Amino acid sequence: MEKEINWNASGKETDIIVKIAKRTFKIIEENALDEYPHMDIVMDITAVHMNGNKLDLQRFLDSDNRNFTHDVFGIRNNLDRTTGLLENHFLPRFTYQS
């Protein structure tokens, strides 16, 4: 049986993820990029963060546009949405380093 995706981010984590999504949405609008719905951004970041690839969410949010977009769109393009795991050896730059 396949393991279900864990969506249980804390309130603080969710607040930062929503801010990441808002920033992403603004970048998409400013640059006329392909549509990436706000809720999909939230779900993708949450899925990655809660399922095997903890993200340093505050560093991610505070990063420059180049590194920020690398991680957001890398996650979008490499996420297995049935497991919450990243594929193709993609590793976000803001993977939490303990």
C-alpha positions in Angstrom: 0.0 0.0 0.0 1.3 3.4 -1.0 2.1 5.9 1.8 0.0 9.0 1.9 1.5 12.4 1.6 1.9 14.2 5.0 0.3 17.7 4.8 0.7 18.5 8.5 3.0 21.5 8.5 2.9 23.6 11.6 1.1 27.0 11.7 4.4 28.9 11.5 5.6 26.7 8.5 2.3 27.2 6.7 2.5 31.0 7.2 6.0 31.0 5.5 4.8 28.7 2.7 1.9 31.0 2.0 4.4 33.9 1.8 6.6 31.9 -0.6 3.5 31.2 -2.8 2.5 34.9 -2.8 6.1 35.8 -3.9 6.0 33.2 -6.6 2.7 34.3 -7.9 4.0 37.9 -8.1 7.0 36.8 -10.1 4.8 34.8 -12.4 2.5 37.8 -13.0 5.5 40.2 -13.5 7.2 38.0 -16.0 4.1 36.6 -17.8 5.1 33.0 -17.0 2.9 30.0 -17.4 0.1 29.7 -14.9 0.9 28.1 -11.5 -2.1 28.4 -9.3 -1.5 29.8 -5.7 -2.9 26.6 -4.1 -0.7 24.4 -6.2 2.4 26.3 -5.1 1.3 25.9 -1.5 0.7 22.2 -1.9 3.9 21.6 -3.8 6.1 23.3 -1.2 4.3 21.7 1.7 4.5 18.2 0.1 8.3 18.6 -0.4 8.9 20.1 3.1 6.8 17.4 4.9 7.9 14.3 2.9 11.6 13.8 3.0 13.1 17.1 2.0 12.9 19.6 4.9 13.3 23.1 3.6 14.8 26.1 5.4 11.6 28.0 4.7 12.7 31.4 6.1 16.0 31.3 4.1 14.0 30.2 1.0 11.5 33.1 1.4 14.3 35.7 2.1 16.6 34.6 -0.8 17.4 36.5 -4.0 15.2 35.9 -7.0 17.7 33.6 -8.8 17.9 31.1 -6.0 14.3 31.5 -5.1 13.0 30.7 -8.6 15.5 27.8 -8.9 13.9 26.1 -6.0 10.3 27.0 -6.7 10.3 25.9 -10.3 12.7 23.0 -9.7 10.2 21.7 -7.1 7.3 22.3 -9.6 9.1 20.3 -12.3 10.5 17.5 -10.3 7.9 16.7 -7.7 6.1 13.4 -7.7 2.7 14.5 -6.6 1.6 11.1 -5.6 4.4 10.7 -3.0 5.6 14.2 -2.2 9.1 13.2 -3.1 11.5 14.9 -5.5 12.7 13.0 -8.6 15.5 13.4 -11.1 18.1 14.0 -8.4 16.8 17.6 -7.9 17.9 19.1 -4.6 16.5 22.5 -3.6 19.2 25.0 -2.6 17.2 25.7 0.6 17.2 22.1 1.8 17.5 22.3 5.6 21.1 21.6 6.7 21.1 20.5 10.3 
